[in-house]
Amino acid sequence: MTTEGMCMKKYFRAAAILLVQLAALPAFAAPAIATPVCDILPSATIEALIGMPVVGKEASTGMFSEACVFTTAAAKQGPSMFIIEHYTKPLPAGAEKDMVMTTPSSQVLPVAGLGDEAWMNSYTSELLVRRGSAVHKIIARAVECEKLADETYNEQDVRCTAKRVGILKQTAAAILAQ
């Protein structure tokens, strides 16, 4: 067998194992939320949290989740978005942390005081919170944070990161209050 054939065989074996593992997940869905995902928080609340006008929102349904993308008005950096996602399928135990995007220079850290468990990557502006079997993810790519005249880039980064973290936590708390 050629090297290419052996690689393909390994690939198909790994794909088959993944399919078996996915099939072994519980057949029941995560708890449904009574409110459509785009109505969990009104646009006015999102506007108040991020300090920018929301000009549109669009719901989408994927294989494992429902999401609402709030689009903000074009600012100096251009239009941006704020996303609330609700997982509709149960996640394997411990998988929640893996649902937060990472980069080589960032890390996912636990957040105390939100739901049963919560994880955040402040670099990518993502927070995932679980209460019971309900899992929500919030992505804040819509936060304006201009450099102040007397601050360094690092000072701006720290200030803007703190602002995004605050917005993510406030949004998660508002969702959990539903």
N, C-alpha and C positions, 0 to 999 in steps of 0.2 A: 504494500500500500504506500502511496506517495505521502510526503509530508503534508501536502495540502489536504489529501483525503483524511489523514489522521486528525488534522485540525478541525475539519468539518465534522468528523465523528464526535470529537470532544464537544464541539459547539452544540450539536443536536442532543447529546446526552445531557449537557447542562440545561438546555431548554426544556427537555422532557422532565428533568427533576424539578425545575421551577414550576412547570405546569401542575405536577403532582402536588407540590407544596401549596400552590394557590387553591387547588381543588379541595385540599384538606382544611382550608379556613372554614369557620362556622358558616352555615348556610343562611343564618339570619342576618338581617341588616342592622346597622347601628340605629339608635333611636331616631325616628324622623322628627323633624322640628315642625311644629304646627304652622309657623310663619314661613313664607317663602324666603329664601336666602337674601334676596334683594330688599326685603322688607324688615329684616331683623333690626337694622338701624336705618332710620330715614336719612335721606341725602342731607337734610339740614343738620343732623347730628354729626355726620361725617365732615361737613363743611366747618362746623364749630371745632371739631377735633383737629383738623389739619390746617385750618386757617386759609382755605382756598375754596372758591366756588366749584361745586360739582355740576358739570354740564351734561352728564349722561350716566346711565348705568345699564349694564347688560348682564343677564343671567346666562349661565352655561352649565350644562350637565355633562359630567364625564363618567367614566366607568366606576370610579370610587368616590366621587364627590360632586357637590353642587357649589358653584361659585358665583359671586357677583362682583363685577369689575366696575368700580366707580371711576369715571374719567373726569379729570379736573381741567379747568380752563388753561389755555396756554399761558405759561409764565415765562420768565427769562430763560429757563432751561427747556421750555417747550411743554406740550401737554404731558401729563403723567397720570398714574393710576393708583388706586387704593383698592385692595382686594380682600373680601371676606369669603372664606371657603369653609364648607361644612362637609365632613366625610360621611358618606352614606353607607359605607361598608365597614365592618369591624376591622381594626388594624391588629395584626399579631402583637402579642404582649411585647412591650418595649420598643415597638417600631415607630412610635410617635416622634421620638427624637430624630430618627433618620429621615423624617418628612420635611425637616427644615434644611433649606439649601445651605451648603457650606462652600467655602473657597479655600484654597491652600493657606491663606493667611488669616482665616477666621475660625471661630469655634462656637459650638452650640453650648449654651450654659443654661442650667435650670433656673427657673424663676419661682421664688416662694410667694405664697399668698394668692395665687390665681388657680381656681379650680382644684382638682385633685393633683394634677401635675401640669407643669408648663415649661417650655423650652424656648429660648430666644437666640437668634443670631443678630446682634445689633448691626453688624457690618452689612448684611443683606436686607436688613429691616424686616425680618420675619419673626413671628411669634406663633407658637402652636400651643393650644391649651386643651386639656382633657378634663371633663367632669363626668364621672361614671363612664359610660361607653360613648358619650358624645365628644367628638373631637372637632375643634375649629382651628383654622389657620388664618392669620391676618398678615397681610403684606402691605407695607406703607412705602410705596415708591413715589408718593405725591407730596412730600414735605419740602417746602421751600425753606432754605436756610442760607441766607447770603452772608458772605464774609463781612464782618464789621471792620471799620477803618483801622482800628488799633490792635487787631488780633492777628496772630500767626495762623498759618494753615492748620497746625496741630490743635491750637485753641479752638478754631472754628470746627474742626472735626469732632472734638470732645463735646462742644456745645450742641452741635447739630445731632450727634448720636444720642445725647441725653434727651433732646427734643423728640426724636423718633421713638426712643424707648418709652417715653412718657405717653405718647400717642398710642403706641401698641398696647400698653398696659391699660389705658383708659378705655380703649375699644374692647379689649377682652373683658374687662369688668362690666361694661355695658351689655355685652352679649350674654354673659353669665347671669346678669340680673333679669333676663327675659324669662 
